[in-house]
């Protein structure tokens, strides 16, 4: 079911009226209309396209998934693609929910791929800034962008906390390294996906702030500037987290290599110690006469040699921290 709103002269006068009435309301020059479609069919899109004279390429972009965040400008309207994101704290996986919008002079049509995009939160933001409603479509678009960018900022902040927690576990001796590597990989994939939707938003917001788009008036400019500031902060934060997760990963690998070197060093040291009695008993095990053969003192000499040389090697390796 489509959700709708009608503003007249900056005042909300109607909600949830039939989508078929949109064109009738737009006949009033003082009216601003919002129409929301969740998982629309091709027939729904065709009807709206005919009602608002939307460009066929923009309609095709709605149907095709995995569009890059962007703003395309056509003769009668602009087309926006953006993504709200949500990070699963338990698994570290990031979900990106696409939202498309057709921006005309007095109408905003939002198209969501599913209910994962919380349009109710957008309505809350609109109601909280109702004094800006007289700015028309720019006011509606600001609330929409503010929600999208805030979801990016929250995801970046959560990722930062998750990576810091992972960083604290790097030097912990009682940690499941396999689980830590798996979580590190999930966080890195989520960060890469987040960068793909965050970085292009700088261009998107900057484009909408240009006066030739007739979206942002002088009263809305500080609010759009605030959104742009959040976009820049989120972008810079993702870049720093990218370096941090790479450092954590490299530290994990270096610590593993150091532990392996320590183990090999100790094993080699013990092998050298064990080689002494092996060599001496092997020498005395010859089948030819040698000094002390068949004599008690020969046994005691070989035993003493084993003890002395083994203890000497042990003390030498211990002093050099090889054992």
N, C-alpha and C positions, 0 to 999 in steps of 0.2 A: 504494500500500500504506500502510495506517495505521500510525503509530508509537505505541507505548504505553509507559507506565511505571506501576509499582505501588509505592507507599510504604506501609509498615505501621509505625506508631509512630515515624515519622521516619527509617526505614531503607529504602533501596531494595532490594526483594526480587525484582522481576521486570521484564523489559523485552520489548517487541515481542511480547506475547501477542495473540491474536486480539481484535479489537474486540468481538466478540460476548460475550466474557467480562467486559466492563466492569461490567455490571449484577450479575453474580455476585460480583465483588470488592467492589462497593459495599455488598453485604449485610453486610460486616464493618465495624463502627463504627470500627475503628482504621485503616481503609484510606483512602488518598488516591490517586486515579487521574488520570493525564494521558493524553489521547487527541489525536492530531494527524491531521488530514485535509488532504491537499494536492489542490487542484482536485477536490473531491468532486462526485459526480453528485447529482441531486435525490433519487434512491433512497437514496443514502448518508445524506443529510441527513434524509430521512424516517425512516430506521431509528434514527439517533441521537436524533432528536426524540422518537420513541416510547419509546426506552430511558430517557431522562432527563427526559421530560415538559417539553420545551422549548416556549416560547410560539411560536405560528405567526408572529407579527410579527417576532420575532428571527430565525427561520429565513428569512423573506422578505428581511430586511436582508442576510443572507449572499449570497443569490442576486443582489440588486441591487448594481451596481457604484457606485463613487464616493460612498460614504457619508462623512459628516463624522465625524472622530474623536469618539467619544462613549462614554458609559456609560448604558445603559438598565436600569432595575431592574424585575423582574417578581416574581411571588409566590414562585416556587421557585428563581429564578436571576437573575443579571445578565448583560447582554450588552455586550461591549466591541468597539469598532472602533478600530484604530490603524494607522499606516503606518510601515514602515521605508523609509528613503530611501538612494539611492546616486547620487553625482554623477560624471558622466563628465568627467574632467579635460580630455580632448582637445577635446570639443565644448562643454562647459559645460552640457549638458542634465542634468536631474534626473529620476531614475526613482523613483516611489513605489509600493511593493508593499503591498497591503492585507492585513491580518491581522485576523481576527475571533476572538472567544473567548467561549465560554459558561462562566460561573463559577457553579458550584453549591457547596453546603456542603462536599463532599468530592471534587469532580471539576472538572478544567479541560479543556475541549475547545477546541483551537485549530484554526482553519480558514484555510489559506493559499490564495491564488489561484494561486500558482505556486511554483517552487523558488527564485525570486529572494529570497524571505524565508529567510535562513539559519537554519533551526531547529537545526542542529548547534551553532552558536555559543551558542544559548540553553541547550542541554544542557551545554555546557562551563561556563557560568555557574552552572547548578544544581549541578554536581559540585564546583565551587570553593567553594560555600557549603553543603555538605551538612549542616553542623551546624545549619542553620536549617530543615531539612526537617520537623522536628516541628511547625512552624507550619502545615503542611498546604497548602491551596490558596493562601494568601497568599504562601508561599515560592515556589511555582511562578510565580505572577503577578508577583512582584517581579523574578525573572530575566528574564521576558518583557518587562516594561516597561523594565528596565535596558538591554536590547539595543536596543529601539526608540528610546529617548531618546538612547543613545550614537550611534546612526546619525544622528540629527538633529544632534547636536553635531559629529560628524565632518564632515557636509555643510556646516554653517555655517562651520566652520574652513576647509575647503577653498575655499568661496566667498569667504571673507575674503582668502585668499591670492591667488585669481584676480583679485579686484577690485583688490587692491593692485598686482599686476603690471600690470593694465590702467591703473591710475592713473599708474604710472611711464612708460607709453608715450605718455601724453597730450601731453607736451612734446617728444617725440622727433621730429626732422625726417625721419628715414629710416624711417617707419612706413607700413604699408598702411592708410590711413584706412578704406577700405571694409571690410577684414577686422576692424579694430578696432570699427567700428560694429556689424558683425554679431555679434561676440563679446559686445559690451556688451549687445545685445538678448537674446542667449541667456542670459546671466547674470541679467539682470533678470527674464526669464520664469521661470527656475529659482528665483530668490529669492521671487517671488510664489507659486509653487507650494509652496515650502518653508514659507512663512508659514502657508499654509492647513492644513498638517498639524502644525505646531509649536505655534501659538498655542492651539488647542483642548486640547492636552495638559495645560495647567495645570489646566483644569477637570476633566479625566479623572482625573489623579493625585490631585487634591484631594478628589474625590468618593470614590475608593477608600480614602482615608485616614480617612474618617469612620467612627466606631465602629458606626453603625447598619448598615453594609454587612457587618460581621463578616468582613472580609478581612484587615485589618491589626491584629495584636495588639501588645501592648506591646513585645515583643522585636523585631518587624519595623518598628516605627515609625521608629527612626533610619535604617533602610535606605530606607524609602519617603520619608523627609524628604530624604535624599541625592538620590534620583531627582527629587523635586520641585525641589530646588535646581538640578539640571542643566537641568530644563525651563525654569525662570525665566531662567537664564543664556542658554540657547539662544534663548528668546523675545526677550530684551533685545538679544542680538547681531543677530538678524534685523532688528530695528527700526533699529539703528545702520547695518547694511549697506544697508538700504533708502534711508536718507538719503545714504550714501556713493555708491551707484551713481547716484542722482539727481544728485549734485554732479558726478560724473565725466562724466555725459552732458551736463549743462549746460555744463561746461568745454569739452568737445569742440565743442559748437555755438558757443560764444563764440569759441574759437580759430579755427574755420572762418570766422566772420563777420569777425574781425579780419584774417585773411589776405586775405579778399576785399576788405576796405576798403583794405588796403595795396596790393593789386594795382590796384584802381581808382584809387587816388591816384597811383600811378606812371604808369599809362596816361594819366590826365588830364594829368599834368605833361608827359609827352613830347608829347602832342597839342598842348599850348600852345606848346611849343618849336617844333614842326614848323609850327604856324600862322604863325609870323613869316616864314620864307622864302616860304611860300605866299602870304601877303598882299603881300609886297614884289614878288615876281615877278609876281603878278597885277596889281599897280598898274602896273609897268613894261610889262606886256603890253597896255596900252590901244592902241587904233587911232587915237588922237588925239595931237597934239604935246604934249610935256611937257618939263620942264627936263632937259637932257642927252640928248635924243633924237638918235640918230645920231651921238653923241659918245662917245669912249672914256671920258671922265671920268664920264659917266652910268652906264656899266657898273660902274666901280670904286666909285662912290657906293652903288649898289644892293647890290653884293657886300659892301662894308664894313658897310652897315646890317644885312644878314642876319647877318653874323658877330657884330657887336656886340650886337644885340638877342637873338639866340639864346643867346649865351654869357651875357649878363646874366640871362636867364630861367633858364638852367641853374644858374647859381651861386645865384640867389635860391631856387629850389626845393630845391637841395641843402642850403642852409643851414637851411631849414625842415623838412628830412627828408621832403620829398615825392618825392624820387627816390632 
